[in-house]
Structures are given as C-alpha cells and as structure tokens.
Amino acid sequence: MNQSASRSGALEQEAFDTWPPQIQTLLDGASLASKEGFTASLLVVDAKGQLRTTLLGIGELFAPDPLTVCFALWSHSRAARALMQGGRAGLTFVEGEAFYQIQLKVEPLPELDGEDGETALARFAGTIEIGEMQRVRYARLTHGISFELEAEEKHATLERWQAQIAGLKQAAAALPRAEGAE
C-alpha cells in the first residue's frame, strides 16, 4: 500500500493506490450477514455529462486483489449503461470511523453463461487510480448511508448477495493480474 499521512490540525489523511488491509477484508465477499448495513456510493458521469449515483450493498462489491474492486449493477440501470464503454467512477463510503473516496478506472466484465438478459447483472472491474481516507480527531464518523434489511426479505437478500458475489468472483477470475496483485 502506498500511503502518505498528513496531520494538519485535527485532520488525518492517507492516500493509497491499493486497498488498505481492513477494506480488502471488508470487501472479501465473506460473512455478508455480519456486514449487512454497509453501503457505498458509486458516482459515474453519463454521456450527457450528468452525474449518476448508485448505492451498493456489501453483496454487490468484491475486491479480488489489492488493486481491484468488482461490482454488480442491474444491467438496465443508467449507471451500468454509462459504464458499458468503460470509464471512470468514484466510490465513497464510511468505515472504521473514516471517510473513503476512491477514483476508479472501470471496465465491463464479460457476461456469465446462462444468464437471463431480463434480470441480468452488469459486472464491472474498477482499478484504483487513487484512494483517500480522511478522519478527524474531534469527531467519530459512525456511519454514512446505511440500511437495514426487512426481516421478511433478509434470507432471500442474503442468498441473492451470495449468488452475486459468486458471479463477481467468477468474472474476476478472468481478469489479468496487474503487477503487485497476487
């Protein structure tokens, strides 16, 4: 991890170009039920120059290595359409009392065999261009955008997340490994 820390006043900042270990563990695709409320915001710019924001739960994000995050979007979403030609995106979230902001170079992943086009997910791989973590000493960031699954939907959602992570893992296995990725 390439880090630089700055403590100007009460602000702590770290820049990185690979996932910090605690974030790679967060996005490892395991123990999804224990990470249920985690939400990240994905920002993309469409062909008209308009910002599109998509909220992603833990079952839609997977970091196969320290340089990459794979994510799944509904194929018919505006954000997915905007990223189909590749491009850039921003991913933001709160974790460990800190705010993370990551700039990604994004490429679509191939479709998986046997998927129904009507409900298919569009899968993407984002390579970290630059990431930044910020926290302040005088206040604890306790959460950003978060959610709680409805009790009657929880089991079905966790099963769907497991399937989505399995698809991301399968698609990520075809990625070429960059230098430094294991």
PyMOL CGO cylinders between C-alpha atoms (Angstrom):
from pymol import cmd
from pymol.cgo import CYLINDER

trace = [
    CYLINDER, 0.00, 0.00, 0.00, 1.34, 3.39, -0.96, 0.3, 1, 1, 1, 1, 1, 1,
    CYLINDER, 1.34, 3.39, -0.96, 0.36, 5.71, 1.88, 0.3, 1, 1, 1, 1, 1, 1,
    CYLINDER, 0.36, 5.71, 1.88, 1.07, 9.23, 2.89, 0.3, 1, 1, 1, 1, 1, 1,
    CYLINDER, 1.07, 9.23, 2.89, -0.27, 10.63, 6.12, 0.3, 1, 1, 1, 1, 1, 1,
    CYLINDER, -0.27, 10.63, 6.12, -0.91, 14.28, 6.88, 0.3, 1, 1, 1, 1, 1, 1,
    CYLINDER, -0.91, 14.28, 6.88, -1.95, 15.62, 10.24, 0.3, 1, 1, 1, 1, 1, 1,
    CYLINDER, -1.95, 15.62, 10.24, -2.79, 19.24, 9.73, 0.3, 1, 1, 1, 1, 1, 1,
    CYLINDER, -2.79, 19.24, 9.73, -4.67, 20.26, 12.83, 0.3, 1, 1, 1, 1, 1, 1,
    CYLINDER, -4.67, 20.26, 12.83, -7.21, 17.62, 13.62, 0.3, 1, 1, 1, 1, 1, 1,
    CYLINDER, -7.21, 17.62, 13.62, -7.39, 16.10, 10.12, 0.3, 1, 1, 1, 1, 1, 1,
    CYLINDER, -7.39, 16.10, 10.12, -5.82, 12.72, 9.41, 0.3, 1, 1, 1, 1, 1, 1,
    CYLINDER, -5.82, 12.72, 9.41, -5.46, 11.85, 5.73, 0.3, 1, 1, 1, 1, 1, 1,
    CYLINDER, -5.46, 11.85, 5.73, -3.97, 8.87, 3.95, 0.3, 1, 1, 1, 1, 1, 1,
    CYLINDER, -3.97, 8.87, 3.95, -3.64, 8.41, 0.21, 0.3, 1, 1, 1, 1, 1, 1,
    CYLINDER, -3.64, 8.41, 0.21, -3.42, 4.87, -1.19, 0.3, 1, 1, 1, 1, 1, 1,
    CYLINDER, -3.42, 4.87, -1.19, -3.25, 3.07, -4.51, 0.3, 1, 1, 1, 1, 1, 1,
    CYLINDER, -3.25, 3.07, -4.51, -4.04, -0.39, -3.14, 0.3, 1, 1, 1, 1, 1, 1,
    CYLINDER, -4.04, -0.39, -3.14, -6.77, -1.39, -0.71, 0.3, 1, 1, 1, 1, 1, 1,
    CYLINDER, -6.77, -1.39, -0.71, -5.86, -0.98, 2.94, 0.3, 1, 1, 1, 1, 1, 1,
    CYLINDER, -5.86, -0.98, 2.94, -5.99, -4.47, 4.52, 0.3, 1, 1, 1, 1, 1, 1,
    CYLINDER, -5.99, -4.47, 4.52, -9.13, -3.71, 6.59, 0.3, 1, 1, 1, 1, 1, 1,
    CYLINDER, -9.13, -3.71, 6.59, -11.00, -2.57, 3.45, 0.3, 1, 1, 1, 1, 1, 1,
    CYLINDER, -11.00, -2.57, 3.45, -9.91, -5.58, 1.41, 0.3, 1, 1, 1, 1, 1, 1,
    CYLINDER, -9.91, -5.58, 1.41, -11.20, -7.76, 4.25, 0.3, 1, 1, 1, 1, 1, 1,
    CYLINDER, -11.20, -7.76, 4.25, -14.47, -5.80, 4.28, 0.3, 1, 1, 1, 1, 1, 1,
    CYLINDER, -14.47, -5.80, 4.28, -14.88, -6.41, 0.53, 0.3, 1, 1, 1, 1, 1, 1,
    CYLINDER, -14.88, -6.41, 0.53, -13.72, -10.05, 0.52, 0.3, 1, 1, 1, 1, 1, 1,
    CYLINDER, -13.72, -10.05, 0.52, -17.17, -11.48, -0.24, 0.3, 1, 1, 1, 1, 1, 1,
    CYLINDER, -17.17, -11.48, -0.24, -17.28, -13.44, 3.04, 0.3, 1, 1, 1, 1, 1, 1,
    CYLINDER, -17.28, -13.44, 3.04, -19.53, -13.14, 6.09, 0.3, 1, 1, 1, 1, 1, 1,
    CYLINDER, -19.53, -13.14, 6.09, -22.06, -10.97, 4.27, 0.3, 1, 1, 1, 1, 1, 1,
    CYLINDER, -22.06, -10.97, 4.27, -24.68, -11.21, 7.03, 0.3, 1, 1, 1, 1, 1, 1,
    CYLINDER, -24.68, -11.21, 7.03, -22.29, -9.60, 9.53, 0.3, 1, 1, 1, 1, 1, 1,
    CYLINDER, -22.29, -9.60, 9.53, -21.62, -6.71, 7.10, 0.3, 1, 1, 1, 1, 1, 1,
    CYLINDER, -21.62, -6.71, 7.10, -25.30, -6.20, 6.23, 0.3, 1, 1, 1, 1, 1, 1,
    CYLINDER, -25.30, -6.20, 6.23, -25.66, -2.42, 6.74, 0.3, 1, 1, 1, 1, 1, 1,
    CYLINDER, -25.66, -2.42, 6.74, -22.58, -1.39, 4.77, 0.3, 1, 1, 1, 1, 1, 1,
    CYLINDER, -22.58, -1.39, 4.77, -23.38, 0.89, 1.85, 0.3, 1, 1, 1, 1, 1, 1,
    CYLINDER, -23.38, 0.89, 1.85, -21.10, 2.53, -0.71, 0.3, 1, 1, 1, 1, 1, 1,
    CYLINDER, -21.10, 2.53, -0.71, -22.00, 5.28, -3.15, 0.3, 1, 1, 1, 1, 1, 1,
    CYLINDER, -22.00, 5.28, -3.15, -20.84, 4.84, -6.74, 0.3, 1, 1, 1, 1, 1, 1,
    CYLINDER, -20.84, 4.84, -6.74, -20.74, 8.01, -8.84, 0.3, 1, 1, 1, 1, 1, 1,
    CYLINDER, -20.74, 8.01, -8.84, -20.46, 7.95, -12.63, 0.3, 1, 1, 1, 1, 1, 1,
    CYLINDER, -20.46, 7.95, -12.63, -20.85, 10.54, -15.37, 0.3, 1, 1, 1, 1, 1, 1,
    CYLINDER, -20.85, 10.54, -15.37, -23.16, 9.60, -18.24, 0.3, 1, 1, 1, 1, 1, 1,
    CYLINDER, -23.16, 9.60, -18.24, -22.79, 10.57, -21.92, 0.3, 1, 1, 1, 1, 1, 1,
    CYLINDER, -22.79, 10.57, -21.92, -24.72, 13.81, -21.30, 0.3, 1, 1, 1, 1, 1, 1,
    CYLINDER, -24.72, 13.81, -21.30, -22.32, 14.79, -18.52, 0.3, 1, 1, 1, 1, 1, 1,
    CYLINDER, -22.32, 14.79, -18.52, -24.87, 14.15, -15.78, 0.3, 1, 1, 1, 1, 1, 1,
    CYLINDER, -24.87, 14.15, -15.78, -23.82, 12.56, -12.50, 0.3, 1, 1, 1, 1, 1, 1,
    CYLINDER, -23.82, 12.56, -12.50, -25.45, 9.25, -11.66, 0.3, 1, 1, 1, 1, 1, 1,
    CYLINDER, -25.45, 9.25, -11.66, -25.29, 7.88, -8.14, 0.3, 1, 1, 1, 1, 1, 1,
    CYLINDER, -25.29, 7.88, -8.14, -25.89, 4.26, -7.30, 0.3, 1, 1, 1, 1, 1, 1,
    CYLINDER, -25.89, 4.26, -7.30, -25.93, 2.83, -3.80, 0.3, 1, 1, 1, 1, 1, 1,
    CYLINDER, -25.93, 2.83, -3.80, -24.23, -0.54, -3.46, 0.3, 1, 1, 1, 1, 1, 1,
    CYLINDER, -24.23, -0.54, -3.46, -24.62, -3.00, -0.60, 0.3, 1, 1, 1, 1, 1, 1,
    CYLINDER, -24.62, -3.00, -0.60, -21.95, -5.39, 0.59, 0.3, 1, 1, 1, 1, 1, 1,
    CYLINDER, -21.95, -5.39, 0.59, -23.36, -8.14, -1.66, 0.3, 1, 1, 1, 1, 1, 1,
    CYLINDER, -23.36, -8.14, -1.66, -22.62, -6.08, -4.77, 0.3, 1, 1, 1, 1, 1, 1,
    CYLINDER, -22.62, -6.08, -4.77, -18.92, -5.40, -4.11, 0.3, 1, 1, 1, 1, 1, 1,
    CYLINDER, -18.92, -5.40, -4.11, -15.94, -7.76, -4.20, 0.3, 1, 1, 1, 1, 1, 1,
    CYLINDER, -15.94, -7.76, -4.20, -12.21, -6.97, -4.01, 0.3, 1, 1, 1, 1, 1, 1,
    CYLINDER, -12.21, -6.97, -4.01, -10.38, -9.91, -5.63, 0.3, 1, 1, 1, 1, 1, 1,
    CYLINDER, -10.38, -9.91, -5.63, -6.97, -8.34, -5.04, 0.3, 1, 1, 1, 1, 1, 1,
    CYLINDER, -6.97, -8.34, -5.04, -5.42, -5.19, -3.52, 0.3, 1, 1, 1, 1, 1, 1,
    CYLINDER, -5.42, -5.19, -3.52, -5.82, -3.16, -6.73, 0.3, 1, 1, 1, 1, 1, 1,
    CYLINDER, -5.82, -3.16, -6.73, -9.34, -4.01, -7.85, 0.3, 1, 1, 1, 1, 1, 1,
    CYLINDER, -9.34, -4.01, -7.85, -12.98, -3.85, -6.86, 0.3, 1, 1, 1, 1, 1, 1,
    CYLINDER, -12.98, -3.85, -6.86, -15.60, -5.70, -8.85, 0.3, 1, 1, 1, 1, 1, 1,
    CYLINDER, -15.60, -5.70, -8.85, -19.20, -4.61, -8.59, 0.3, 1, 1, 1, 1, 1, 1,
    CYLINDER, -19.20, -4.61, -8.59, -22.58, -5.58, -9.94, 0.3, 1, 1, 1, 1, 1, 1,
    CYLINDER, -22.58, -5.58, -9.94, -25.31, -3.24, -11.17, 0.3, 1, 1, 1, 1, 1, 1,
    CYLINDER, -25.31, -3.24, -11.17, -28.68, -4.00, -12.71, 0.3, 1, 1, 1, 1, 1, 1,
    CYLINDER, -28.68, -4.00, -12.71, -27.90, -4.11, -16.44, 0.3, 1, 1, 1, 1, 1, 1,
    CYLINDER, -27.90, -4.11, -16.44, -30.74, -1.69, -17.28, 0.3, 1, 1, 1, 1, 1, 1,
    CYLINDER, -30.74, -1.69, -17.28, -29.60, 0.98, -14.80, 0.3, 1, 1, 1, 1, 1, 1,
    CYLINDER, -29.60, 0.98, -14.80, -28.35, 4.36, -16.02, 0.3, 1, 1, 1, 1, 1, 1,
    CYLINDER, -28.35, 4.36, -16.02, -25.04, 3.88, -14.21, 0.3, 1, 1, 1, 1, 1, 1,
    CYLINDER, -25.04, 3.88, -14.21, -24.47, 0.50, -15.89, 0.3, 1, 1, 1, 1, 1, 1,
    CYLINDER, -24.47, 0.50, -15.89, -25.25, 1.96, -19.30, 0.3, 1, 1, 1, 1, 1, 1,
    CYLINDER, -25.25, 1.96, -19.30, -22.86, 4.84, -18.63, 0.3, 1, 1, 1, 1, 1, 1,
    CYLINDER, -22.86, 4.84, -18.63, -20.04, 2.45, -17.70, 0.3, 1, 1, 1, 1, 1, 1,
    CYLINDER, -20.04, 2.45, -17.70, -20.53, -0.08, -20.52, 0.3, 1, 1, 1, 1, 1, 1,
    CYLINDER, -20.53, -0.08, -20.52, -17.96, 1.68, -22.69, 0.3, 1, 1, 1, 1, 1, 1,
    CYLINDER, -17.96, 1.68, -22.69, -15.56, 1.79, -19.77, 0.3, 1, 1, 1, 1, 1, 1,
    CYLINDER, -15.56, 1.79, -19.77, -14.72, 4.96, -17.99, 0.3, 1, 1, 1, 1, 1, 1,
    CYLINDER, -14.72, 4.96, -17.99, -14.17, 6.29, -14.56, 0.3, 1, 1, 1, 1, 1, 1,
    CYLINDER, -14.17, 6.29, -14.56, -16.16, 6.23, -11.36, 0.3, 1, 1, 1, 1, 1, 1,
    CYLINDER, -16.16, 6.23, -11.36, -15.90, 7.37, -7.78, 0.3, 1, 1, 1, 1, 1, 1,
    CYLINDER, -15.90, 7.37, -7.78, -16.65, 5.07, -4.87, 0.3, 1, 1, 1, 1, 1, 1,
    CYLINDER, -16.65, 5.07, -4.87, -17.27, 6.58, -1.44, 0.3, 1, 1, 1, 1, 1, 1,
    CYLINDER, -17.27, 6.58, -1.44, -18.13, 5.01, 1.90, 0.3, 1, 1, 1, 1, 1, 1,
    CYLINDER, -18.13, 5.01, 1.90, -17.65, 5.26, 5.65, 0.3, 1, 1, 1, 1, 1, 1,
    CYLINDER, -17.65, 5.26, 5.65, -15.77, 2.53, 7.51, 0.3, 1, 1, 1, 1, 1, 1,
    CYLINDER, -15.77, 2.53, 7.51, -13.82, 2.41, 10.74, 0.3, 1, 1, 1, 1, 1, 1,
    CYLINDER, -13.82, 2.41, 10.74, -14.77, 5.98, 11.69, 0.3, 1, 1, 1, 1, 1, 1,
    CYLINDER, -14.77, 5.98, 11.69, -13.22, 7.26, 8.44, 0.3, 1, 1, 1, 1, 1, 1,
    CYLINDER, -13.22, 7.26, 8.44, -14.45, 8.55, 5.08, 0.3, 1, 1, 1, 1, 1, 1,
    CYLINDER, -14.45, 8.55, 5.08, -13.08, 6.79, 2.00, 0.3, 1, 1, 1, 1, 1, 1,
    CYLINDER, -13.08, 6.79, 2.00, -13.09, 8.22, -1.52, 0.3, 1, 1, 1, 1, 1, 1,
    CYLINDER, -13.09, 8.22, -1.52, -11.66, 6.16, -4.35, 0.3, 1, 1, 1, 1, 1, 1,
    CYLINDER, -11.66, 6.16, -4.35, -11.23, 7.06, -8.02, 0.3, 1, 1, 1, 1, 1, 1,
    CYLINDER, -11.23, 7.06, -8.02, -11.57, 4.01, -10.25, 0.3, 1, 1, 1, 1, 1, 1,
    CYLINDER, -11.57, 4.01, -10.25, -10.79, 3.20, -13.86, 0.3, 1, 1, 1, 1, 1, 1,
    CYLINDER, -10.79, 3.20, -13.86, -13.69, 0.93, -14.81, 0.3, 1, 1, 1, 1, 1, 1,
    CYLINDER, -13.69, 0.93, -14.81, -14.03, -1.80, -17.44, 0.3, 1, 1, 1, 1, 1, 1,
    CYLINDER, -14.03, -1.80, -17.44, -17.04, -4.07, -18.02, 0.3, 1, 1, 1, 1, 1, 1,
    CYLINDER, -17.04, -4.07, -18.02, -16.60, -7.74, -17.17, 0.3, 1, 1, 1, 1, 1, 1,
    CYLINDER, -16.60, -7.74, -17.17, -17.90, -10.40, -19.57, 0.3, 1, 1, 1, 1, 1, 1,
    CYLINDER, -17.90, -10.40, -19.57, -21.42, -11.73, -19.12, 0.3, 1, 1, 1, 1, 1, 1,
    CYLINDER, -21.42, -11.73, -19.12, -21.69, -15.13, -17.49, 0.3, 1, 1, 1, 1, 1, 1,
    CYLINDER, -21.69, -15.13, -17.49, -23.09, -18.06, -19.44, 0.3, 1, 1, 1, 1, 1, 1,
    CYLINDER, -23.09, -18.06, -19.44, -26.73, -18.89, -18.86, 0.3, 1, 1, 1, 1, 1, 1,
    CYLINDER, -26.73, -18.89, -18.86, -27.84, -15.52, -17.51, 0.3, 1, 1, 1, 1, 1, 1,
    CYLINDER, -27.84, -15.52, -17.51, -31.31, -14.24, -18.26, 0.3, 1, 1, 1, 1, 1, 1,
    CYLINDER, -31.31, -14.24, -18.26, -31.00, -10.91, -20.09, 0.3, 1, 1, 1, 1, 1, 1,
    CYLINDER, -31.00, -10.91, -20.09, -34.11, -9.54, -18.37, 0.3, 1, 1, 1, 1, 1, 1,
    CYLINDER, -34.11, -9.54, -18.37, -32.70, -9.81, -14.86, 0.3, 1, 1, 1, 1, 1, 1,
    CYLINDER, -32.70, -9.81, -14.86, -29.01, -9.91, -15.74, 0.3, 1, 1, 1, 1, 1, 1,
    CYLINDER, -29.01, -9.91, -15.74, -26.47, -8.01, -13.78, 0.3, 1, 1, 1, 1, 1, 1,
    CYLINDER, -26.47, -8.01, -13.78, -23.83, -5.92, -15.43, 0.3, 1, 1, 1, 1, 1, 1,
    CYLINDER, -23.83, -5.92, -15.43, -20.49, -6.60, -13.78, 0.3, 1, 1, 1, 1, 1, 1,
    CYLINDER, -20.49, -6.60, -13.78, -17.55, -4.25, -13.76, 0.3, 1, 1, 1, 1, 1, 1,
    CYLINDER, -17.55, -4.25, -13.76, -13.96, -4.21, -12.54, 0.3, 1, 1, 1, 1, 1, 1,
    CYLINDER, -13.96, -4.21, -12.54, -12.59, -0.98, -11.17, 0.3, 1, 1, 1, 1, 1, 1,
    CYLINDER, -12.59, -0.98, -11.17, -8.86, -0.46, -10.75, 0.3, 1, 1, 1, 1, 1, 1,
    CYLINDER, -8.86, -0.46, -10.75, -7.82, 2.01, -8.08, 0.3, 1, 1, 1, 1, 1, 1,
    CYLINDER, -7.82, 2.01, -8.08, -6.29, 5.14, -9.57, 0.3, 1, 1, 1, 1, 1, 1,
    CYLINDER, -6.29, 5.14, -9.57, -6.10, 6.94, -6.22, 0.3, 1, 1, 1, 1, 1, 1,
    CYLINDER, -6.10, 6.94, -6.22, -7.82, 6.46, -2.91, 0.3, 1, 1, 1, 1, 1, 1,
    CYLINDER, -7.82, 6.46, -2.91, -8.03, 8.67, 0.10, 0.3, 1, 1, 1, 1, 1, 1,
    CYLINDER, -8.03, 8.67, 0.10, -9.04, 8.10, 3.69, 0.3, 1, 1, 1, 1, 1, 1,
    CYLINDER, -9.04, 8.10, 3.69, -9.93, 11.02, 5.95, 0.3, 1, 1, 1, 1, 1, 1,
    CYLINDER, -9.93, 11.02, 5.95, -10.85, 11.22, 9.60, 0.3, 1, 1, 1, 1, 1, 1,
    CYLINDER, -10.85, 11.22, 9.60, -10.82, 13.93, 12.24, 0.3, 1, 1, 1, 1, 1, 1,
    CYLINDER, -10.82, 13.93, 12.24, -9.71, 13.59, 15.84, 0.3, 1, 1, 1, 1, 1, 1,
    CYLINDER, -9.71, 13.59, 15.84, -12.52, 15.67, 17.31, 0.3, 1, 1, 1, 1, 1, 1,
    CYLINDER, -12.52, 15.67, 17.31, -15.43, 13.57, 16.00, 0.3, 1, 1, 1, 1, 1, 1,
    CYLINDER, -15.43, 13.57, 16.00, -16.15, 9.93, 15.22, 0.3, 1, 1, 1, 1, 1, 1,
    CYLINDER, -16.15, 9.93, 15.22, -17.78, 9.17, 11.90, 0.3, 1, 1, 1, 1, 1, 1,
    CYLINDER, -17.78, 9.17, 11.90, -20.23, 6.45, 12.93, 0.3, 1, 1, 1, 1, 1, 1,
    CYLINDER, -20.23, 6.45, 12.93, -21.88, 5.74, 9.60, 0.3, 1, 1, 1, 1, 1, 1,
    CYLINDER, -21.88, 5.74, 9.60, -22.56, 7.16, 6.18, 0.3, 1, 1, 1, 1, 1, 1,
    CYLINDER, -22.56, 7.16, 6.18, -25.51, 5.88, 4.24, 0.3, 1, 1, 1, 1, 1, 1,
    CYLINDER, -25.51, 5.88, 4.24, -26.65, 2.64, 5.81, 0.3, 1, 1, 1, 1, 1, 1,
    CYLINDER, -26.65, 2.64, 5.81, -29.65, 0.37, 5.70, 0.3, 1, 1, 1, 1, 1, 1,
    CYLINDER, -29.65, 0.37, 5.70, -31.28, -2.49, 7.50, 0.3, 1, 1, 1, 1, 1, 1,
    CYLINDER, -31.28, -2.49, 7.50, -32.83, -5.42, 5.66, 0.3, 1, 1, 1, 1, 1, 1,
    CYLINDER, -32.83, -5.42, 5.66, -36.52, -6.07, 6.26, 0.3, 1, 1, 1, 1, 1, 1,
    CYLINDER, -36.52, -6.07, 6.26, -36.95, -9.21, 8.32, 0.3, 1, 1, 1, 1, 1, 1,
    CYLINDER, -36.95, -9.21, 8.32, -39.14, -10.98, 5.75, 0.3, 1, 1, 1, 1, 1, 1,
    CYLINDER, -39.14, -10.98, 5.75, -36.64, -10.20, 2.94, 0.3, 1, 1, 1, 1, 1, 1,
    CYLINDER, -36.64, -10.20, 2.94, -33.41, -10.82, 4.83, 0.3, 1, 1, 1, 1, 1, 1,
    CYLINDER, -33.41, -10.82, 4.83, -32.92, -14.51, 3.95, 0.3, 1, 1, 1, 1, 1, 1,
    CYLINDER, -32.92, -14.51, 3.95, -33.73, -14.01, 0.27, 0.3, 1, 1, 1, 1, 1, 1,
    CYLINDER, -33.73, -14.01, 0.27, -31.49, -10.94, 0.07, 0.3, 1, 1, 1, 1, 1, 1,
    CYLINDER, -31.49, -10.94, 0.07, -28.55, -12.72, 1.69, 0.3, 1, 1, 1, 1, 1, 1,
    CYLINDER, -28.55, -12.72, 1.69, -29.00, -15.63, -0.75, 0.3, 1, 1, 1, 1, 1, 1,
    CYLINDER, -29.00, -15.63, -0.75, -29.07, -13.18, -3.69, 0.3, 1, 1, 1, 1, 1, 1,
    CYLINDER, -29.07, -13.18, -3.69, -25.96, -11.46, -2.36, 0.3, 1, 1, 1, 1, 1, 1,
    CYLINDER, -25.96, -11.46, -2.36, -24.16, -14.81, -2.10, 0.3, 1, 1, 1, 1, 1, 1,
    CYLINDER, -24.16, -14.81, -2.10, -25.07, -15.52, -5.74, 0.3, 1, 1, 1, 1, 1, 1,
    CYLINDER, -25.07, -15.52, -5.74, -23.97, -12.04, -6.82, 0.3, 1, 1, 1, 1, 1, 1,
    CYLINDER, -23.97, -12.04, -6.82, -20.62, -12.41, -5.05, 0.3, 1, 1, 1, 1, 1, 1,
    CYLINDER, -20.62, -12.41, -5.05, -20.16, -15.85, -6.64, 0.3, 1, 1, 1, 1, 1, 1,
    CYLINDER, -20.16, -15.85, -6.64, -20.77, -14.25, -10.05, 0.3, 1, 1, 1, 1, 1, 1,
    CYLINDER, -20.77, -14.25, -10.05, -18.33, -11.43, -9.30, 0.3, 1, 1, 1, 1, 1, 1,
    CYLINDER, -18.33, -11.43, -9.30, -15.71, -13.96, -8.18, 0.3, 1, 1, 1, 1, 1, 1,
    CYLINDER, -15.71, -13.96, -8.18, -16.22, -15.98, -11.36, 0.3, 1, 1, 1, 1, 1, 1,
    CYLINDER, -16.22, -15.98, -11.36, -15.97, -12.88, -13.55, 0.3, 1, 1, 1, 1, 1, 1,
    CYLINDER, -15.97, -12.88, -13.55, -12.99, -11.53, -11.58, 0.3, 1, 1, 1, 1, 1, 1,
    CYLINDER, -12.99, -11.53, -11.58, -11.08, -14.79, -12.08, 0.3, 1, 1, 1, 1, 1, 1,
    CYLINDER, -11.08, -14.79, -12.08, -10.75, -13.87, -15.77, 0.3, 1, 1, 1, 1, 1, 1,
    CYLINDER, -10.75, -13.87, -15.77, -9.11, -10.51, -15.01, 0.3, 1, 1, 1, 1, 1, 1,
    CYLINDER, -9.11, -10.51, -15.01, -5.46, -10.11, -15.93, 0.3, 1, 1, 1, 1, 1, 1,
    CYLINDER, -5.46, -10.11, -15.93, -3.45, -9.60, -12.74, 0.3, 1, 1, 1, 1, 1, 1,
    CYLINDER, -3.45, -9.60, -12.74, -1.62, -6.32, -12.53, 0.3, 1, 1, 1, 1, 1, 1,
    CYLINDER, -1.62, -6.32, -12.53, 1.89, -6.16, -11.14, 0.3, 1, 1, 1, 1, 1, 1,
    CYLINDER, 1.89, -6.16, -11.14, 1.67, -6.24, -7.34, 0.3, 1, 1, 1, 1, 1, 1,
    CYLINDER, 1.67, -6.24, -7.34, -1.63, -8.17, -7.31, 0.3, 1, 1, 1, 1, 1, 1,
    CYLINDER, -1.63, -8.17, -7.31, -1.49, -11.72, -6.06, 0.3, 1, 1, 1, 1, 1, 1,
]
cmd.load_cgo(trace, "trace")
